[in-house]
Amino acid sequence: MKANAAICALAATSLILALPESAHAFDLAGAWATSAEQCSKVFARKGRANQVAFTNFSGVYGGGFIAEPNRLRGKFENCVIKSRKDDGQTINIVVGCASGIMLSNVQFFLKTVDDDTIMRQFPGIEGMEVTYHRCKI
């Protein structure tokens, strides 16, 4: 009987250790602005549902994006997340975007700095990064 319990405990431990990294995926959901101090000038709650939306002049204050479980929204873009891979501190996302009359696929490389800060990296362009801060709206 003790042998069966030991085998079950070992199997359970092995299963937990073998879980994919995506089980601990970074929570990207929320409104993200290029400047934490400008959040209230980039985003506002609007409508009967009190949803987070962009202000009229959000681009003047650095802009940003809104992340939802299955999509990313910009002021003029609406993107569906096609794939996502979390690899430690790096998140690789491929999205299909519609902006007016054009459809395109875009790949994002995001590096998590902390729970409320990420950096968009542009592979192949040395030193080009954009920092985003999670807005508490």
N, C-alpha and C positions, 0 to 999 in steps of 0.2 A: 504494500500500500504506500509506504514511504517513497519507494522508487518511482511510482506513478506520479506522486505529488511533485517530486523533484524534477521529473521530466516535463511536467506541465509548466512548472515555474521557469525552467530553462527555455522552453518553447515560447512562453509569453515574453520573457526578457528579450529573446532574439527577435521576435516580431516587432517589439517596440523600437529596438535599435535599428531595424531594417526599414522603418517607415521612411518614405521619401521626404526630402527637404521641404517640398511644397506643403506638407502638413503644418509647417511653421511659417507660412507665407506672411510677408509684411502686409499690414493692412493699409492699403493705398487709398481707401475710400475717404472722400472729403473734398474740400475746396483748398486749392494750393495756389499761392501767389508768390511772385518773385521777391516781394518784400513783406515781412511780417507786419511792419508798421502800416502798410497800405491796405491791409485786408478789407477794412470797412469801405474803402474807396473802390475796390475791385469787385467785391461781392456784396449782395444784399438778399434778404429773404423777400420773395414776391408771391403774389397770387393767393388764392384761397387755401392752397395746400402749404403755404409758407415755405416753398422750396428755395434752395440756394440758386441764385442766378447772377449773371454779370450785370454790373452797373452800366449805365450808358457810356461812360468815358473810362472804362476799366483799363484800356490800353495805355492811356496817359499815365497811369500809375504802375505800369510794369506788367499788367496782365497776369494770366495764370490759366489754370484748368480745373475742371471738376471731375473727380474720379468716382465712378459708381461700380458696382460689382461686375458688370459686363460691358461697360463703355467708358470712354473719356470724352468730355465735352470742352470745347474751347468757345470763345465768343462767337465765331462763325463756322466752327467745325463740329461735327457729330461723328464720333468714331466708335465702332464696335470692336471689342477686344477679340481677336482671332486666336491668339495663343499667348501664354505667359509662362515664363520659367524663372523661378527664384533660385539663385545660386549664391548662398551666403549673403553678402551685402549687396549683390547685384541683382537687378530685376530686368529681364529682357522681355519686352512686350511688343507684339506685332498687332497693329490695328488696321482696320479698313475704314477709311474716312470719306465722308461726303461733305463737300463745301460748295454750295451753289449747284453748278453743273458738272463738277468733276468728282470722280471717285478715284481714290488712291490707297495703296498700302504704305504704312509708315512703321518703322521699327524704332523703338525707344530703348535706350540703355539708361537705367536709373540706378544710382548708387545710394543706399540708405546711409545717412549720417547719424540720425537718431530717429525717434518715433515721429517727430514733427518736422524733419528736414531731409530732403532728398536732393540729389544733384543729377541733372540730365547730362550725360556724356555723349560726345560725338566722336566715335571711333574713327581714326584716320586724320583727325584734326587736332593736333597737339595743343593742349591748354585751353580748349574751348569747352566750357561747362556752364550750365545755368542752374542756379540754386533756387529751390522752391521751398516755401514754408507752409505748413498746414495752418489754415485759418480756423479759429474757433468762433464760428458764427452761429 
